[in-house]
């Protein structure tokens, strides 16, 4: 465990989530109508990413409940490394998946139109 520090993993995972959130925000706010249309056109991917987002929030709240129980001395502080850190990492991974899926949905696509040859 000395090579894989949970705090370091949390920092890197949080930076990835932050970067993904900025990318989704940038693409969604730059072309609002296009992004909204893509959310409805890519319905299955949108629904799966929103489900992952909801599960991520539920897992995150579970981690906060564990933290509150530690502060109230209901649980010992050893629970932080054995329970809360894996909960936080799981929530971060799911949040990253949800944001990257949403990024794929709202990201503008380049469409190239090839000119057709007309026979003369």
C-alpha positions in Angstrom: 0.0 0.0 0.0 3.0 2.3 0.2 3.2 2.7 -3.6 -0.5 3.3 -4.0 -1.3 6.1 -1.5 -5.1 6.6 -1.3 -4.8 10.3 -0.9 -2.7 10.5 -4.1 -5.2 8.4 -6.0 -8.0 10.7 -4.7 -6.1 13.8 -5.9 -5.5 12.4 -9.4 -9.0 11.1 -9.7 -10.4 14.4 -8.6 -8.3 16.2 -11.2 -9.6 13.9 -13.9 -13.2 14.5 -12.8 -12.6 18.3 -12.7 -11.1 18.2 -16.2 -14.0 16.1 -17.6 -16.6 18.4 -15.9 -15.0 21.5 -17.6 -15.0 19.8 -21.0 -18.7 18.9 -20.7 -19.6 22.4 -19.5 -17.6 24.0 -22.3 -19.2 21.9 -25.1 -22.7 22.1 -23.6 -22.5 25.9 -23.1 -20.9 26.8 -26.4 -23.6 25.2 -28.6 -26.7 24.8 -26.3 -29.3 23.8 -28.9 -26.9 21.3 -30.5 -26.0 19.8 -27.2 -29.6 19.5 -26.1 -30.5 17.9 -29.4 -27.7 15.4 -29.0 -28.9 14.5 -25.5 -32.2 13.4 -27.0 -30.8 11.8 -30.1 -28.3 9.7 -28.1 -31.0 8.6 -25.6 -29.5 5.3 -24.5 -26.0 6.8 -23.8 -27.5 9.8 -22.0 -29.7 7.6 -19.8 -26.8 5.3 -18.9 -24.5 8.2 -18.0 -27.3 9.8 -15.9 -27.8 6.5 -14.1 -24.1 6.3 -13.3 -24.2 9.9 -12.1 -27.1 9.1 -9.7 -25.3 6.0 -8.4 -22.1 8.0 -8.0 -24.0 10.6 -5.9 -25.6 7.9 -3.7 -22.2 6.3 -3.1 -20.7 9.7 -2.4 -23.4 10.4 0.2 -22.7 7.1 1.8 -19.1 8.1 2.2 -20.2 11.3 3.9 -22.5 9.4 6.3 -19.5 7.3 7.2 -17.5 10.5 7.9 -20.3 11.8 10.1 -20.4 8.5 12.1 -16.6 8.8 12.6 -17.0 12.4 13.8 -19.7 11.3 16.3 -17.4 8.5 17.5 -19.8 5.8 16.4 -17.1 4.3 14.2 -13.4 4.2 14.8 -10.9 6.2 12.8 -9.5 3.1 11.2 -12.7 2.9 9.2 -11.4 5.9 7.1 -8.9 3.8 5.2 -10.8 0.5 5.1 -14.3 1.8 4.2 -14.4 5.5 3.3 -11.5 5.7 0.9 -12.8 2.8 -1.3 -16.2 4.4 -1.2 -14.7 7.7 -2.4 -12.6 6.1 -5.1 -15.7 4.2 -6.4 -17.8 7.3 -6.5 -15.1 9.2 -8.3 -14.7 6.4 -10.9 -18.4 6.3 -11.6 -18.5 10.1 -11.8 -15.7 10.1 -14.3 -17.5 7.5 -16.4 -20.7 9.6 -16.3 -18.9 12.8 -17.3 -16.9 11.1 -20.1 -20.1 9.6 -21.4 -21.9 12.9 -21.3 -18.9 14.5 -23.0 -19.2 12.0 -25.9 -22.9 12.9 -26.2 -22.5 16.7 -26.3 -19.2 17.0 -28.1 -19.6 18.6 -31.5 -19.0 16.4 -34.5 -17.4 17.4 -37.7 -19.5 16.4 -40.7 -17.8 16.4 -44.1 -20.0 16.5 -47.1 -18.5 15.0 -50.2 -19.5 16.5 -53.4 -21.1 14.0 -55.7 -19.9 13.7 -59.3 -22.4 14.6 -61.8 -22.2 12.9 -65.2 -22.2 15.2 -68.1 
